[in-house]
Amino acid sequence: MKMVKNIAIVACAASFMFANVSFHMGNNYSGLDVSPVVVTTSYGASWALNGTTSVGYDSTLGMLMSFGVGNTSLRMGWNADAGNTSIGLGFTWWNGGDGLNTSISTNYDLRGVGDASDGNLSMVVGFGF
């Protein structure tokens, strides 16, 4: 029984290891209603769970779940270190490439900490396998 359990654990882990992995880099613009606008760079990775759902990490938004419909995605994130949560929409403008799939996207996320909130607009270049 222990061997069956170990095989099941390894099979489950392998399905995540060899899932569709993508990496991204983005320019984030926040504090859009004040001057000067805050500009930061973010990096991250995500793993596709199926054709429309992915889970990943973004250096600005923290843990990120994304649910896609066509070229649009609903994004939900949470960052325990910064104590914020986010919800937003993303749109993929372009996909291309064989092997190293490249994409260009725009995302708008509303980040909240307690009763304060701020918008985060990001322009993202993604690379996937």
C-alpha positions as CSV (number, residue, x, y, z in Angstrom):
1,M,0.0,0.0,0.0
2,K,2.9,2.3,0.8
3,M,4.3,1.8,-2.7
4,V,1.0,2.7,-4.3
5,K,0.9,5.9,-2.2
6,N,4.4,6.8,-3.2
7,I,3.7,6.2,-6.9
8,A,0.6,8.4,-6.7
9,I,2.5,11.2,-5.0
10,V,5.3,11.0,-7.6
11,A,2.8,11.0,-10.5
12,C,1.0,14.0,-9.1
13,A,4.2,15.9,-8.6
14,A,5.4,15.0,-12.1
15,S,2.2,16.3,-13.6
16,F,2.9,19.7,-12.0
17,M,6.6,19.7,-12.9
18,F,6.0,19.1,-16.6
19,A,2.9,21.3,-16.9
20,N,2.9,24.3,-19.2
21,V,5.3,26.7,-17.5
22,S,5.5,30.4,-18.4
23,F,7.7,33.3,-17.2
24,H,6.9,37.0,-17.5
25,M,8.4,40.4,-17.0
26,G,6.3,43.5,-16.7
27,N,6.4,47.3,-16.1
28,N,3.9,48.3,-13.4
29,Y,2.3,51.7,-13.2
30,S,0.6,52.5,-9.9
31,G,-0.6,55.6,-8.1
32,L,-2.2,56.7,-11.3
33,D,-4.2,59.5,-9.7
34,V,-1.1,61.3,-8.1
35,S,2.0,62.8,-9.5
36,P,4.5,61.3,-10.0
37,V,3.2,57.9,-11.1
38,V,5.1,55.0,-9.4
39,V,6.8,52.8,-12.0
40,T,8.2,49.4,-10.9
41,T,9.4,46.2,-12.7
42,S,7.9,42.8,-11.8
43,Y,8.9,39.3,-12.7
44,G,7.1,36.0,-12.2
45,A,6.3,32.5,-13.2
46,S,3.1,30.5,-13.6
47,W,2.0,27.0,-14.2
48,A,-1.0,26.0,-16.3
49,L,-3.4,23.7,-14.4
50,N,-5.6,23.2,-17.5
51,G,-6.4,25.1,-20.6
52,T,-7.9,28.1,-18.9
53,T,-6.6,28.1,-15.3
54,S,-3.1,28.9,-14.0
55,V,-1.4,29.5,-10.6
56,G,1.8,31.4,-10.2
57,Y,3.8,34.1,-8.4
58,D,4.3,37.8,-9.4
59,S,6.9,39.9,-7.5
60,T,4.4,42.8,-7.2
61,L,1.1,41.0,-6.7
62,G,2.3,37.8,-4.9
63,M,0.5,34.5,-5.4
64,L,-1.7,34.8,-8.5
65,M,-4.6,32.7,-9.8
66,S,-5.7,33.4,-13.4
67,F,-8.8,32.2,-15.1
68,G,-8.9,32.7,-18.9
69,V,-11.7,33.2,-21.3
70,G,-10.4,33.7,-24.9
71,N,-7.7,36.3,-24.7
72,T,-9.0,37.8,-21.5
73,S,-8.2,36.6,-18.0
74,L,-9.6,37.2,-14.5
75,R,-6.7,37.6,-12.1
76,M,-6.8,37.2,-8.3
77,G,-3.7,37.7,-6.2
78,W,-2.7,37.9,-2.6
79,N,0.6,38.9,-0.9
80,A,1.0,38.0,2.7
81,D,4.2,39.9,3.1
82,A,2.7,43.2,2.0
83,G,-0.7,42.4,3.4
84,N,-2.6,43.1,0.2
85,T,-5.0,41.4,-2.1
86,S,-5.8,42.1,-5.8
87,I,-8.4,41.5,-8.4
88,G,-8.1,42.4,-12.0
89,L,-8.5,41.8,-15.7
90,G,-5.8,41.0,-18.3
91,F,-5.9,41.0,-22.1
92,T,-3.4,39.3,-24.3
93,W,-2.8,41.3,-27.5
94,W,-0.4,39.0,-29.2
95,N,0.7,35.3,-29.1
96,G,3.4,33.8,-31.3
97,G,6.3,31.5,-31.7
98,D,7.0,27.8,-31.8
99,G,8.7,26.2,-28.8
100,L,9.3,29.4,-26.9
101,N,5.8,30.9,-27.0
102,T,5.9,34.7,-26.6
103,S,3.0,36.9,-25.6
104,I,2.3,40.6,-25.0
105,S,-0.4,41.5,-22.5
106,T,-1.9,44.4,-20.6
107,N,-3.3,43.9,-17.1
108,Y,-5.2,46.2,-14.7
109,D,-5.4,45.1,-11.1
110,L,-7.1,46.8,-8.1
111,R,-4.9,46.2,-5.1
112,G,-6.3,46.7,-1.6
113,V,-4.7,46.9,1.8
114,G,-7.3,47.2,4.6
115,D,-9.7,50.0,3.5
116,A,-7.2,51.6,1.0
117,S,-6.9,50.6,-2.6
118,D,-4.8,51.5,-5.6
119,G,-4.8,50.6,-9.3
120,N,-1.9,48.8,-10.9
121,L,-1.6,48.9,-14.7
122,S,1.0,46.5,-16.1
123,M,2.5,45.9,-19.6
124,V,3.8,42.3,-19.7
125,V,6.0,40.3,-22.0
126,G,5.6,36.6,-21.4
127,F,7.6,33.5,-22.5
128,G,6.1,30.0,-22.2
129,F,7.1,26.4,-23.0
